Structures are given as structure tokens and as C-alpha cells.
Amino acid sequence: MRVLICAGRFYADIHTVTRVLDLYVQSQTVSVIIHGGHQSLGGIIERWARGANVHVVRYPANWSLHGKHAEIRRNLFMFEDSRPDVVLAFSGGEDTAECVALAYRKGIKVIDIGEYLNE
């Protein structure tokens, strides 16, 4: 299973992210973790993936090339290129909402972590 993780730019609850990933792999076989190069969580996600023997695909936004549109362009490319099976959506702002909307439009299952945690 290819799992895309999205979260707000300032989301930094590493305990929740690792706990959710630990729980998720108990019920699903995860082969790839996909993320957008999140400044706070990217390293944590990748360390978790290495420990779980899961491949990682990172899609950082290209701010110098795309300016204020970098995140939306990255998100569009990330979905097309990585073909996730499911999106784990942690708390976030407009860009996280856009990832969730993209997933729904493409028929990709979304698990809203904030909903489960009553955030």
C-alpha cells in the first residue's frame, strides 16, 4: 500500500504521527510512505519508515521556481506521480485541505487523523 501523509506546515506533533503510523501498519501492509518534505515531520517520517523497512518518496515544494504556487503545484505533481492508495491527513491549513480535496476527486481513501483524535 502506498500511503501519502499530509499535514499543515507548522504541524509538529511527532508523537501522534509515529503512533498513528505504528497503529496503521498493524492492520495494513505499507510499502511506500509519500510526503511533501514537511519541515517539522519529514525527518521523523523518514526515520520511522527506515525502521519499518518502508520505502520513502519525498516531494519538497520548489519555492524558487514556483513562488507562492509551489505547494499546490507540488501537491498536484505528488498525487499524479506517486499514485497513493490512501491519504493520512493530519491537522493543517489550506494546503492540507487541498490535498484532501485532490484525494477525494481522484477516488483515493482519506483518513482524517484529526477527526479520530477529536482535534
Biopython code that builds the backbone (N, CA, C, O; Angstrom):
import numpy as np
from Bio.PDB.StructureBuilder import StructureBuilder

atoms = [
    (1, "MET", "N", (0.841, -1.174, 0.000)),
    (1, "MET", "CA", (0.000, 0.000, 0.000)),
    (1, "MET", "C", (0.887, 1.240, 0.000)),
    (1, "MET", "O", (1.898, 1.294, 0.701)),
    (2, "ARG", "N", (0.505, 2.217, -0.780)),
    (2, "ARG", "CA", (1.224, 3.499, -0.877)),
    (2, "ARG", "C", (0.445, 4.535, -0.067)),
    (2, "ARG", "O", (-0.705, 4.845, -0.377)),
    (3, "VAL", "N", (1.090, 5.063, 0.973)),
    (3, "VAL", "CA", (0.433, 5.957, 1.924)),
    (3, "VAL", "C", (1.028, 7.355, 1.815)),
    (3, "VAL", "O", (2.231, 7.545, 1.995)),
    (4, "LEU", "N", (0.180, 8.324, 1.519)),
    (4, "LEU", "CA", (0.601, 9.721, 1.472)),
    (4, "LEU", "C", (0.234, 10.387, 2.794)),
    (4, "LEU", "O", (-0.897, 10.274, 3.266)),
    (5, "ILE", "N", (1.190, 11.073, 3.375)),
    (5, "ILE", "CA", (0.961, 11.789, 4.630)),
    (5, "ILE", "C", (0.944, 13.274, 4.331)),
    (5, "ILE", "O", (1.857, 13.800, 3.696)),
    (6, "CYS", "N", (-0.112, 13.955, 4.798)),
    (6, "CYS", "CA", (-0.151, 15.408, 4.659)),
    (6, "CYS", "C", (-0.489, 16.018, 6.008)),
    (6, "CYS", "O", (-1.232, 15.450, 6.809)),
    (7, "ALA", "N", (0.083, 17.195, 6.230)),
    (7, "ALA", "CA", (-0.119, 17.923, 7.485)),
    (7, "ALA", "C", (0.189, 19.388, 7.235)),
    (7, "ALA", "O", (0.870, 19.735, 6.270)),
    (8, "GLY", "N", (-0.309, 20.229, 8.096)),
    (8, "GLY", "CA", (-0.038, 21.655, 7.981)),
    (8, "GLY", "C", (1.435, 21.961, 8.149)),
    (8, "GLY", "O", (2.170, 21.219, 8.800)),
    (9, "ARG", "N", (1.849, 23.048, 7.561)),
    (9, "ARG", "CA", (3.246, 23.454, 7.573)),
    (9, "ARG", "C", (3.838, 23.515, 8.979)),
    (9, "ARG", "O", (5.019, 23.229, 9.172)),
    (10, "PHE", "N", (3.028, 23.883, 9.944)),
    (10, "PHE", "CA", (3.531, 24.045, 11.304)),
    (10, "PHE", "C", (3.127, 22.905, 12.240)),
    (10, "PHE", "O", (3.353, 22.978, 13.447)),
    (11, "TYR", "N", (2.538, 21.870, 11.686)),
    (11, "TYR", "CA", (2.166, 20.709, 12.499)),
    (11, "TYR", "C", (3.445, 20.018, 12.949)),
    (11, "TYR", "O", (4.308, 19.713, 12.125)),
    (12, "ALA", "N", (3.573, 19.772, 14.240)),
    (12, "ALA", "CA", (4.834, 19.221, 14.756)),
    (12, "ALA", "C", (4.619, 18.151, 15.820)),
    (12, "ALA", "O", (5.515, 17.898, 16.626)),
    (13, "ASP", "N", (3.454, 17.522, 15.836)),
    (13, "ASP", "CA", (3.181, 16.503, 16.854)),
    (13, "ASP", "C", (3.775, 15.166, 16.401)),
    (13, "ASP", "O", (3.074, 14.301, 15.876)),
    (14, "ILE", "N", (5.070, 15.023, 16.614)),
    (14, "ILE", "CA", (5.774, 13.824, 16.147)),
    (14, "ILE", "C", (5.293, 12.567, 16.863)),
    (14, "ILE", "O", (5.294, 11.481, 16.285)),
    (15, "HIS", "N", (4.883, 12.714, 18.114)),
    (15, "HIS", "CA", (4.385, 11.552, 18.862)),
    (15, "HIS", "C", (3.131, 10.983, 18.185)),
    (15, "HIS", "O", (3.018, 9.772, 17.992)),
    (16, "THR", "N", (2.203, 11.858, 17.830)),
    (16, "THR", "CA", (0.965, 11.402, 17.185)),
    (16, "THR", "C", (1.251, 10.778, 15.832)),
    (16, "THR", "O", (0.678, 9.741, 15.499)),
    (17, "VAL", "N", (2.125, 11.389, 15.047)),
    (17, "VAL", "CA", (2.436, 10.850, 13.715)),
    (17, "VAL", "C", (3.025, 9.453, 13.837)),
    (17, "VAL", "O", (2.585, 8.539, 13.139)),
    (18, "THR", "N", (4.000, 9.271, 14.699)),
    (18, "THR", "CA", (4.612, 7.947, 14.827)),
    (18, "THR", "C", (3.632, 6.942, 15.417)),
    (18, "THR", "O", (3.633, 5.778, 15.017)),
    (19, "ARG", "N", (2.801, 7.365, 16.355)),
    (19, "ARG", "CA", (1.802, 6.462, 16.935)),
    (19, "ARG", "C", (0.801, 6.013, 15.874)),
    (19, "ARG", "O", (0.463, 4.832, 15.794)),
    (20, "VAL", "N", (0.330, 6.953, 15.066)),
    (20, "VAL", "CA", (-0.627, 6.621, 14.001)),
    (20, "VAL", "C", (0.010, 5.663, 12.994)),
    (20, "VAL", "O", (-0.619, 4.687, 12.584)),
    (21, "LEU", "N", (1.242, 5.932, 12.598)),
    (21, "LEU", "CA", (1.914, 5.044, 11.656)),
    (21, "LEU", "C", (2.106, 3.654, 12.250)),
    (21, "LEU", "O", (1.883, 2.650, 11.573)),
    (22, "ASP", "N", (2.520, 3.591, 13.519)),
    (22, "ASP", "CA", (2.672, 2.293, 14.182)),
    (22, "ASP", "C", (1.362, 1.519, 14.184)),
    (22, "ASP", "O", (1.348, 0.316, 13.922)),
    (23, "LEU", "N", (0.267, 2.199, 14.478)),
    (23, "LEU", "CA", (-1.037, 1.540, 14.500)),
    (23, "LEU", "C", (-1.491, 1.143, 13.098)),
    (23, "LEU", "O", (-2.051, 0.064, 12.903)),
    (24, "TYR", "N", (-1.247, 2.016, 12.128)),
    (24, "TYR", "CA", (-1.704, 1.752, 10.763)),
    (24, "TYR", "C", (-1.047, 0.507, 10.193)),
    (24, "TYR", "O", (-1.715, -0.300, 9.546)),
    (25, "VAL", "N", (0.259, 0.335, 10.422)),
    (25, "VAL", "CA", (0.938, -0.828, 9.842)),
    (25, "VAL", "C", (0.556, -2.128, 10.533)),
    (25, "VAL", "O", (0.893, -3.206, 10.041)),
    (26, "GLN", "N", (-0.132, -2.052, 11.648)),
    (26, "GLN", "CA", (-0.631, -3.270, 12.288)),
    (26, "GLN", "C", (-1.794, -3.878, 11.507)),
    (26, "GLN", "O", (-2.052, -5.079, 11.581)),
    (27, "SER", "N", (-2.495, -3.014, 10.750)),
    (27, "SER", "CA", (-3.653, -3.514, 10.002)),
    (27, "SER", "C", (-3.467, -3.479, 8.490)),
    (27, "SER", "O", (-4.256, -4.074, 7.757)),
    (28, "GLN", "N", (-2.433, -2.789, 8.015)),
    (28, "GLN", "CA", (-2.207, -2.647, 6.579)),
    (28, "GLN", "C", (-0.736, -2.913, 6.258)),
    (28, "GLN", "O", (0.143, -2.610, 7.065)),
    (29, "THR", "N", (-0.475, -3.469, 5.101)),
    (29, "THR", "CA", (0.899, -3.641, 4.638)),
    (29, "THR", "C", (1.286, -2.387, 3.864)),
    (29, "THR", "O", (0.766, -2.135, 2.777)),
    (30, "VAL", "N", (2.185, -1.616, 4.420)),
    (30, "VAL", "CA", (2.618, -0.360, 3.806)),
    (30, "VAL", "C", (3.952, -0.597, 3.102)),
    (30, "VAL", "O", (4.919, -1.048, 3.716)),
    (31, "SER", "N", (3.990, -0.292, 1.819)),
    (31, "SER", "CA", (5.233, -0.469, 1.057)),
    (31, "SER", "C", (5.952, 0.852, 0.826)),
    (31, "SER", "O", (7.178, 0.886, 0.722)),
    (32, "VAL", "N", (5.183, 1.953, 0.746)),
    (32, "VAL", "CA", (5.774, 3.265, 0.467)),
    (32, "VAL", "C", (5.069, 4.330, 1.297)),
    (32, "VAL", "O", (3.843, 4.354, 1.403)),
    (33, "ILE", "N", (5.880, 5.215, 1.884)),
    (33, "ILE", "CA", (5.366, 6.418, 2.549)),
    (33, "ILE", "C", (5.730, 7.592, 1.651)),
    (33, "ILE", "O", (6.874, 7.724, 1.216)),
    (34, "ILE", "N", (4.753, 8.437, 1.381)),
    (34, "ILE", "CA", (4.930, 9.591, 0.499)),
    (34, "ILE", "C", (4.675, 10.844, 1.336)),
    (34, "ILE", "O", (3.701, 10.912, 2.086)),
    (35, "HIS", "N", (5.560, 11.830, 1.200)),
    (35, "HIS", "CA", (5.321, 13.084, 1.912)),
    (35, "HIS", "C", (5.908, 14.246, 1.121)),
    (35, "HIS", "O", (6.691, 14.051, 0.192)),
    (36, "GLY", "N", (5.524, 15.438, 1.499)),
    (36, "GLY", "CA", (5.911, 16.637, 0.759)),
    (36, "GLY", "C", (7.114, 17.368, 1.317)),
    (36, "GLY", "O", (7.250, 18.573, 1.105)),
    (37, "GLY", "N", (7.997, 16.668, 2.029)),
    (37, "GLY", "CA", (9.188, 17.331, 2.556)),
    (37, "GLY", "C", (8.871, 18.260, 3.705)),
    (37, "GLY", "O", (9.499, 19.308, 3.854)),
    (38, "HIS", "N", (7.911, 17.886, 4.509)),
    (38, "HIS", "CA", (7.445, 18.690, 5.643)),
    (38, "HIS", "C", (8.619, 19.103, 6.524)),
    (38, "HIS", "O", (9.442, 18.268, 6.900)),
    (39, "GLN", "N", (8.695, 20.400, 6.856)),
    (39, "GLN", "CA", (9.842, 20.920, 7.599)),
    (39, "GLN", "C", (9.971, 20.344, 9.000)),
    (39, "GLN", "O", (11.092, 20.147, 9.470)),
    (40, "SER", "N", (8.888, 20.073, 9.671)),
    (40, "SER", "CA", (8.960, 19.530, 11.026)),
    (40, "SER", "C", (8.887, 18.008, 11.053)),
    (40, "SER", "O", (9.555, 17.368, 11.865)),
    (41, "LEU", "N", (8.089, 17.433, 10.178)),
    (41, "LEU", "CA", (7.827, 15.995, 10.251)),
    (41, "LEU", "C", (8.609, 15.142, 9.260)),
    (41, "LEU", "O", (8.712, 13.929, 9.443)),
    (42, "GLY", "N", (9.158, 15.749, 8.219)),
    (42, "GLY", "CA", (9.814, 14.967, 7.167)),
    (42, "GLY", "C", (10.853, 13.999, 7.690)),
    (42, "GLY", "O", (10.851, 12.824, 7.320)),
    (43, "GLY", "N", (11.740, 14.477, 8.544)),
    (43, "GLY", "CA", (12.784, 13.616, 9.094)),
    (43, "GLY", "C", (12.223, 12.517, 9.968)),
    (43, "GLY", "O", (12.708, 11.386, 9.930)),
    (44, "ILE", "N", (11.206, 12.833, 10.757)),
    (44, "ILE", "CA", (10.572, 11.846, 11.637)),
    (44, "ILE", "C", (9.900, 10.758, 10.805)),
    (44, "ILE", "O", (10.032, 9.570, 11.099)),
    (45, "ILE", "N", (9.184, 11.170, 9.769)),
    (45, "ILE", "CA", (8.510, 10.215, 8.889)),
    (45, "ILE", "C", (9.536, 9.286, 8.252)),
    (45, "ILE", "O", (9.325, 8.075, 8.187)),
    (46, "GLU", "N", (10.633, 9.843, 7.789)),
    (46, "GLU", "CA", (11.643, 9.029, 7.119)),
    (46, "GLU", "C", (12.366, 8.100, 8.088)),
    (46, "GLU", "O", (12.677, 6.964, 7.728)),
    (47, "ARG", "N", (12.639, 8.554, 9.301)),
    (47, "ARG", "CA", (13.247, 7.665, 10.302)),
    (47, "ARG", "C", (12.302, 6.517, 10.629)),
    (47, "ARG", "O", (12.717, 5.362, 10.724)),
    (48, "TRP", "N", (11.015, 6.853, 10.802)),
    (48, "TRP", "CA", (10.029, 5.805, 11.083)),
    (48, "TRP", "C", (10.024, 4.783, 9.939)),
    (48, "TRP", "O", (10.046, 3.574, 10.172)),
    (49, "ALA", "N", (9.995, 5.288, 8.700)),
    (49, "ALA", "CA", (9.928, 4.398, 7.534)),
    (49, "ALA", "C", (11.157, 3.492, 7.461)),
    (49, "ALA", "O", (11.026, 2.299, 7.185)),
    (50, "ARG", "N", (12.334, 4.035, 7.702)),
    (50, "ARG", "CA", (13.544, 3.198, 7.677)),
    (50, "ARG", "C", (13.454, 2.096, 8.730)),
    (50, "ARG", "O", (13.818, 0.950, 8.469)),
    (51, "GLY", "N", (12.966, 2.448, 9.922)),
    (51, "GLY", "CA", (12.817, 1.460, 10.989)),
    (51, "GLY", "C", (11.792, 0.394, 10.671)),
    (51, "GLY", "O", (11.889, -0.733, 11.158)),
    (52, "ALA", "N", (10.804, 0.743, 9.851)),
    (52, "ALA", "CA", (9.741, -0.195, 9.486)),
    (52, "ALA", "C", (10.025, -0.874, 8.142)),
    (52, "ALA", "O", (9.202, -1.646, 7.650)),
    (53, "ASN", "N", (11.185, -0.589, 7.555)),
    (53, "ASN", "CA", (11.561, -1.151, 6.262)),
    (53, "ASN", "C", (10.548, -0.781, 5.167)),
    (53, "ASN", "O", (10.129, -1.623, 4.373)),
    (54, "VAL", "N", (10.171, 0.498, 5.153)),
    (54, "VAL", "CA", (9.212, 1.031, 4.190)),
    (54, "VAL", "C", (9.942, 2.063, 3.329)),
    (54, "VAL", "O", (10.687, 2.893, 3.850)),
    (55, "HIS", "N", (9.730, 2.011, 2.032)),
    (55, "HIS", "CA", (10.337, 2.984, 1.123)),
    (55, "HIS", "C", (9.724, 4.367, 1.354)),
    (55, "HIS", "O", (8.587, 4.492, 1.809)),
    (56, "VAL", "N", (10.504, 5.401, 1.031)),
    (56, "VAL", "CA", (10.050, 6.784, 1.181)),
    (56, "VAL", "C", (10.182, 7.505, -0.149)),
    (56, "VAL", "O", (11.180, 7.356, -0.855)),
    (57, "VAL", "N", (9.162, 8.291, -0.483)),
    (57, "VAL", "CA", (9.228, 9.191, -1.628)),
    (57, "VAL", "C", (8.893, 10.584, -1.097)),
    (57, "VAL", "O", (7.835, 10.802, -0.507)),
    (58, "ARG", "N", (9.809, 11.515, -1.319)),
    (58, "ARG", "CA", (9.678, 12.886, -0.796)),
    (58, "ARG", "C", (9.487, 13.851, -1.963)),
    (58, "ARG", "O", (10.174, 13.757, -2.981)),
    (59, "TYR", "N", (8.543, 14.782, -1.801)),
    (59, "TYR", "CA", (8.241, 15.783, -2.824)),
    (59, "TYR", "C", (8.293, 17.184, -2.217)),
    (59, "TYR", "O", (7.245, 17.747, -1.899)),
    (60, "PRO", "N", (9.468, 17.755, -2.050)),
    (60, "PRO", "CA", (9.518, 19.111, -1.498)),
    (60, "PRO", "C", (9.003, 20.134, -2.517)),
    (60, "PRO", "O", (9.156, 19.964, -3.727)),
    (61, "ALA", "N", (8.401, 21.179, -2.004)),
    (61, "ALA", "CA", (7.923, 22.265, -2.871)),
    (61, "ALA", "C", (9.123, 23.035, -3.419)),
    (61, "ALA", "O", (10.105, 23.243, -2.707)),
    (62, "ASN", "N", (9.047, 23.457, -4.674)),
    (62, "ASN", "CA", (10.117, 24.227, -5.292)),
    (62, "ASN", "C", (9.732, 25.705, -5.243)),
    (62, "ASN", "O", (9.167, 26.251, -6.191)),
    (63, "TRP", "N", (10.051, 26.330, -4.124)),
    (63, "TRP", "CA", (9.668, 27.726, -3.898)),
    (63, "TRP", "C", (10.363, 28.668, -4.878)),
    (63, "TRP", "O", (9.746, 29.628, -5.340)),
    (64, "SER", "N", (11.620, 28.420, -5.203)),
    (64, "SER", "CA", (12.353, 29.340, -6.078)),
    (64, "SER", "C", (11.792, 29.328, -7.498)),
    (64, "SER", "O", (11.817, 30.353, -8.180)),
    (65, "LEU", "N", (11.289, 28.186, -7.947)),
    (65, "LEU", "CA", (10.736, 28.105, -9.295)),
    (65, "LEU", "C", (9.273, 28.541, -9.364)),
    (65, "LEU", "O", (8.874, 29.226, -10.305)),
    (66, "HIS", "N", (8.467, 28.145, -8.365)),
    (66, "HIS", "CA", (7.021, 28.361, -8.446)),
    (66, "HIS", "C", (6.475, 29.421, -7.494)),
    (66, "HIS", "O", (5.285, 29.733, -7.543)),
    (67, "GLY", "N", (7.319, 29.980, -6.631)),
    (67, "GLY", "CA", (6.875, 31.039, -5.730)),
    (67, "GLY", "C", (5.694, 30.615, -4.878)),
    (67, "GLY", "O", (5.673, 29.506, -4.343)),
    (68, "LYS", "N", (4.709, 31.496, -4.751)),
    (68, "LYS", "CA", (3.571, 31.228, -3.870)),
    (68, "LYS", "C", (2.698, 30.057, -4.328)),
    (68, "LYS", "O", (1.852, 29.588, -3.566)),
    (69, "HIS", "N", (2.889, 29.589, -5.540)),
    (69, "HIS", "CA", (2.125, 28.447, -6.050)),
    (69, "HIS", "C", (2.869, 27.122, -5.873)),
    (69, "HIS", "O", (2.420, 26.083, -6.356)),
    (70, "ALA", "N", (3.996, 27.165, -5.186)),
    (70, "ALA", "CA", (4.857, 25.977, -5.072)),
    (70, "ALA", "C", (4.145, 24.800, -4.425)),
    (70, "ALA", "O", (4.278, 23.668, -4.890)),
    (71, "GLU", "N", (3.397, 25.048, -3.366)),
    (71, "GLU", "CA", (2.767, 23.922, -2.666)),
    (71, "GLU", "C", (1.673, 23.270, -3.496)),
    (71, "GLU", "O", (1.599, 22.043, -3.562)),
    (72, "ILE", "N", (0.834, 24.059, -4.124)),
    (72, "ILE", "CA", (-0.250, 23.468, -4.912)),
    (72, "ILE", "C", (0.324, 22.712, -6.119)),
    (72, "ILE", "O", (-0.177, 21.646, -6.474)),
    (73, "ARG", "N", (1.367, 23.259, -6.746)),
    (73, "ARG", "CA", (1.973, 22.558, -7.879)),
    (73, "ARG", "C", (2.625, 21.262, -7.422)),
    (73, "ARG", "O", (2.531, 20.233, -8.092)),
    (74, "ARG", "N", (3.294, 21.328, -6.260)),
    (74, "ARG", "CA", (3.893, 20.118, -5.695)),
    (74, "ARG", "C", (2.819, 19.084, -5.403)),
    (74, "ARG", "O", (2.982, 17.909, -5.734)),
    (75, "ASN", "N", (1.717, 19.512, -4.782)),
    (75, "ASN", "CA", (0.648, 18.574, -4.431)),
    (75, "ASN", "C", (0.066, 17.905, -5.668)),
    (75, "ASN", "O", (-0.148, 16.693, -5.669)),
    (76, "LEU", "N", (-0.189, 18.665, -6.706)),
    (76, "LEU", "CA", (-0.719, 18.092, -7.948)),
    (76, "LEU", "C", (0.244, 17.062, -8.526)),
    (76, "LEU", "O", (-0.161, 15.962, -8.901)),
    (77, "PHE", "N", (1.518, 17.427, -8.595)),
    (77, "PHE", "CA", (2.522, 16.508, -9.128)),
    (77, "PHE", "C", (2.680, 15.286, -8.231)),
    (77, "PHE", "O", (2.799, 14.163, -8.723)),
    (78, "MET", "N", (2.682, 15.501, -6.917)),
    (78, "MET", "CA", (2.860, 14.413, -5.961)),
    (78, "MET", "C", (1.770, 13.355, -6.128)),
    (78, "MET", "O", (2.064, 12.160, -6.114)),
    (79, "PHE", "N", (0.527, 13.778, -6.284)),
    (79, "PHE", "CA", (-0.569, 12.825, -6.464)),
    (79, "PHE", "C", (-0.453, 12.086, -7.795)),
    (79, "PHE", "O", (-0.645, 10.872, -7.856)),
    (80, "GLU", "N", (-0.139, 12.824, -8.861)),
    (80, "GLU", "CA", (-0.032, 12.191, -10.177)),
    (80, "GLU", "C", (1.138, 11.211, -10.222)),
    (80, "GLU", "O", (1.011, 10.103, -10.745)),
    (81, "ASP", "N", (2.263, 11.622, -9.678)),
    (81, "ASP", "CA", (3.478, 10.832, -9.783)),
    (81, "ASP", "C", (3.505, 9.642, -8.825)),
    (81, "ASP", "O", (3.960, 8.560, -9.192)),
    (82, "SER", "N", (3.019, 9.839, -7.600)),
    (82, "SER", "CA", (3.174, 8.801, -6.571)),
    (82, "SER", "C", (2.014, 7.808, -6.507)),
    (82, "SER", "O", (2.182, 6.699, -5.999)),
    (83, "ARG", "N", (0.851, 8.188, -7.011)),
    (83, "ARG", "CA", (-0.328, 7.312, -7.040)),
    (83, "ARG", "C", (-0.618, 6.653, -5.684)),
    (83, "ARG", "O", (-0.583, 5.427, -5.573)),
    (84, "PRO", "N", (-0.905, 7.462, -4.656)),
    (84, "PRO", "CA", (-1.173, 6.876, -3.337)),
    (84, "PRO", "C", (-2.473, 6.074, -3.315)),
    (84, "PRO", "O", (-3.402, 6.335, -4.078)),
    (85, "ASP", "N", (-2.507, 5.094, -2.421)),
    (85, "ASP", "CA", (-3.718, 4.311, -2.196)),
    (85, "ASP", "C", (-4.579, 4.933, -1.114)),
    (85, "ASP", "O", (-5.800, 4.777, -1.112)),
    (86, "VAL", "N", (-3.937, 5.638, -0.196)),
    (86, "VAL", "CA", (-4.636, 6.240, 0.938)),
    (86, "VAL", "C", (-3.871, 7.490, 1.371)),
    (86, "VAL", "O", (-2.656, 7.585, 1.202)),
    (87, "VAL", "N", (-4.611, 8.444, 1.931)),
    (87, "VAL", "CA", (-4.016, 9.662, 2.478)),
    (87, "VAL", "C", (-4.300, 9.700, 3.971)),
    (87, "VAL", "O", (-5.448, 9.586, 4.400)),
    (88, "LEU", "N", (-3.242, 9.860, 4.757)),
    (88, "LEU", "CA", (-3.392, 10.114, 6.189)),
    (88, "LEU", "C", (-3.268, 11.621, 6.370)),
    (88, "LEU", "O", (-2.187, 12.184, 6.196)),
    (89, "ALA", "N", (-4.366, 12.270, 6.717)),
    (89, "ALA", "CA", (-4.404, 13.727, 6.802)),
    (89, "ALA", "C", (-4.391, 14.172, 8.264)),
    (89, "ALA", "O", (-5.351, 13.958, 9.005)),
    (90, "PHE", "N", (-3.283, 14.793, 8.658)),
    (90, "PHE", "CA", (-3.166, 15.362, 9.992)),
    (90, "PHE", "C", (-3.639, 16.809, 9.927)),
    (90, "PHE", "O", (-3.964, 17.299, 8.845)),
    (91, "SER", "N", (-3.684, 17.484, 11.035)),
    (91, "SER", "CA", (-4.167, 18.868, 11.072)),
    (91, "SER", "C", (-3.359, 19.751, 10.143)),
    (91, "SER", "O", (-2.146, 19.593, 10.004)),
    (92, "GLY", "N", (-4.052, 20.683, 9.509)),
    (92, "GLY", "CA", (-3.359, 21.588, 8.600)),
    (92, "GLY", "C", (-4.265, 22.684, 8.099)),
    (92, "GLY", "O", (-5.427, 22.789, 8.493)),
    (93, "GLY", "N", (-3.719, 23.486, 7.234)),
    (93, "GLY", "CA", (-4.450, 24.623, 6.681)),
    (93, "GLY", "C", (-4.954, 24.350, 5.285)),
    (93, "GLY", "O", (-5.401, 23.248, 4.965)),
    (94, "GLU", "N", (-4.873, 25.390, 4.448)),
    (94, "GLU", "CA", (-5.418, 25.324, 3.095)),
    (94, "GLU", "C", (-4.751, 24.258, 2.239)),
    (94, "GLU", "O", (-5.424, 23.574, 1.469)),
    (95, "ASP", "N", (-3.442, 24.108, 2.363)),
    (95, "ASP", "CA", (-2.746, 23.133, 1.514)),
    (95, "ASP", "C", (-3.098, 21.704, 1.898)),
    (95, "ASP", "O", (-3.202, 20.835, 1.032)),
    (96, "THR", "N", (-3.283, 21.453, 3.190)),
    (96, "THR", "CA", (-3.723, 20.131, 3.617)),
    (96, "THR", "C", (-5.138, 19.880, 3.104)),
    (96, "THR", "O", (-5.446, 18.789, 2.623)),
    (97, "ALA", "N", (-5.989, 20.886, 3.207)),
    (97, "ALA", "CA", (-7.356, 20.761, 2.685)),
    (97, "ALA", "C", (-7.334, 20.496, 1.187)),
    (97, "ALA", "O", (-8.154, 19.727, 0.685)),
    (98, "GLU", "N", (-6.408, 21.121, 0.465)),
    (98, "GLU", "CA", (-6.290, 20.890, -0.973)),
    (98, "GLU", "C", (-5.850, 19.455, -1.256)),
    (98, "GLU", "O", (-6.339, 18.838, -2.201)),
    (99, "CYS", "N", (-4.933, 18.916, -0.450)),
    (99, "CYS", "CA", (-4.521, 17.516, -0.621)),
    (99, "CYS", "C", (-5.700, 16.579, -0.405)),
    (99, "CYS", "O", (-5.896, 15.625, -1.158)),
    (100, "VAL", "N", (-6.473, 16.857, 0.617)),
    (100, "VAL", "CA", (-7.645, 16.032, 0.911)),
    (100, "VAL", "C", (-8.644, 16.123, -0.248)),
    (100, "VAL", "O", (-9.186, 15.105, -0.679)),
    (101, "ALA", "N", (-8.885, 17.330, -0.749)),
    (101, "ALA", "CA", (-9.810, 17.508, -1.872)),
    (101, "ALA", "C", (-9.301, 16.781, -3.122)),
    (101, "ALA", "O", (-10.079, 16.152, -3.839)),
    (102, "LEU", "N", (-7.991, 16.871, -3.376)),
    (102, "LEU", "CA", (-7.414, 16.145, -4.521)),
    (102, "LEU", "C", (-7.650, 14.649, -4.380)),
    (102, "LEU", "O", (-8.030, 13.977, -5.338)),
    (103, "ALA", "N", (-7.424, 14.140, -3.189)),
    (103, "ALA", "CA", (-7.616, 12.707, -2.952)),
    (103, "ALA", "C", (-9.064, 12.303, -3.223)),
    (103, "ALA", "O", (-9.320, 11.313, -3.909)),
    (104, "TYR", "N", (-10.002, 13.069, -2.685)),
    (104, "TYR", "CA", (-11.414, 12.746, -2.909)),
    (104, "TYR", "C", (-11.761, 12.782, -4.395)),
    (104, "TYR", "O", (-12.473, 11.907, -4.889)),
    (105, "ARG", "N", (-11.254, 13.807, -5.117)),
    (105, "ARG", "CA", (-11.541, 13.907, -6.553)),
    (105, "ARG", "C", (-10.985, 12.718, -7.325)),
    (105, "ARG", "O", (-11.551, 12.313, -8.340)),
    (106, "LYS", "N", (-9.881, 12.162, -6.848)),
    (106, "LYS", "CA", (-9.255, 11.034, -7.523)),
    (106, "LYS", "C", (-9.750, 9.684, -6.999)),
    (106, "LYS", "O", (-9.294, 8.632, -7.447)),
    (107, "GLY", "N", (-10.686, 9.724, -6.045)),
    (107, "GLY", "CA", (-11.225, 8.479, -5.507)),
    (107, "GLY", "C", (-10.286, 7.772, -4.544)),
    (107, "GLY", "O", (-10.388, 6.560, -4.352)),
    (108, "ILE", "N", (-9.378, 8.518, -3.941)),
    (108, "ILE", "CA", (-8.413, 7.952, -3.002)),
    (108, "ILE", "C", (-8.978, 8.072, -1.587)),
    (108, "ILE", "O", (-9.484, 9.123, -1.196)),
    (109, "LYS", "N", (-8.886, 6.997, -0.840)),
    (109, "LYS", "CA", (-9.378, 6.987, 0.538)),
    (109, "LYS", "C", (-8.591, 7.984, 1.385)),
    (109, "LYS", "O", (-7.367, 8.063, 1.286)),
    (110, "VAL", "N", (-9.305, 8.747, 2.221)),
    (110, "VAL", "CA", (-8.693, 9.716, 3.129)),
    (110, "VAL", "C", (-9.045, 9.332, 4.556)),
    (110, "VAL", "O", (-10.208, 9.091, 4.880)),
    (111, "ILE", "N", (-8.038, 9.278, 5.393)),
    (111, "ILE", "CA", (-8.252, 9.075, 6.819)),
    (111, "ILE", "C", (-7.870, 10.367, 7.514)),
    (111, "ILE", "O", (-6.697, 10.737, 7.573)),
    (112, "ASP", "N", (-8.881, 11.050, 8.041)),
    (112, "ASP", "CA", (-8.679, 12.335, 8.728)),
    (112, "ASP", "C", (-8.284, 12.036, 10.172)),
    (112, "ASP", "O", (-9.135, 11.716, 11.001)),
    (113, "ILE", "N", (-7.003, 12.142, 10.464)),
    (113, "ILE", "CA", (-6.487, 11.800, 11.783)),
    (113, "ILE", "C", (-7.051, 12.729, 12.848)),
    (113, "ILE", "O", (-7.361, 12.284, 13.953)),
    (114, "GLY", "N", (-7.185, 13.999, 12.535)),
    (114, "GLY", "CA", (-7.750, 14.960, 13.482)),
    (114, "GLY", "C", (-9.156, 14.576, 13.908)),
    (114, "GLY", "O", (-9.535, 14.767, 15.063)),
    (115, "GLU", "N", (-9.925, 14.037, 12.980)),
    (115, "GLU", "CA", (-11.287, 13.578, 13.278)),
    (115, "GLU", "C", (-11.260, 12.446, 14.306)),
    (115, "GLU", "O", (-12.080, 12.407, 15.223)),
    (116, "TYR", "N", (-10.314, 11.535, 14.143)),
    (116, "TYR", "CA", (-10.200, 10.405, 15.079)),
    (116, "TYR", "C", (-9.694, 10.841, 16.442)),
    (116, "TYR", "O", (-10.021, 10.229, 17.459)),
    (117, "LEU", "N", (-8.891, 11.907, 16.460)),
    (117, "LEU", "CA", (-8.299, 12.381, 17.710)),
    (117, "LEU", "C", (-9.115, 13.499, 18.338)),
    (117, "LEU", "O", (-8.761, 14.022, 19.396)),
    (118, "ASN", "N", (-10.228, 13.867, 17.667)),
    (118, "ASN", "CA", (-11.098, 14.955, 18.144)),
    (118, "ASN", "C", (-10.350, 16.256, 18.297)),
    (118, "ASN", "O", (-10.494, 16.945, 19.306)),
    (119, "GLU", "N", (-9.538, 16.605, 17.287)),
    (119, "GLU", "CA", (-8.811, 17.867, 17.323)),
    (119, "GLU", "C", (-9.723, 19.005, 16.918)),
    (119, "GLU", "O", (-9.293, 20.158, 16.885)),
]
sb = StructureBuilder()
sb.init_structure("model")
sb.init_model(0)
sb.init_chain("A")
sb.init_seg("    ")
for serial, (resi, resn, name, xyz) in enumerate(atoms, 1):
    if name == "N":
        sb.init_residue(resn, " ", resi, " ")
    sb.init_atom(name, np.array(xyz, "f"), 0.0, 1.0, " ", f" {name:<3s}", serial, name[0])
structure = sb.get_structure()
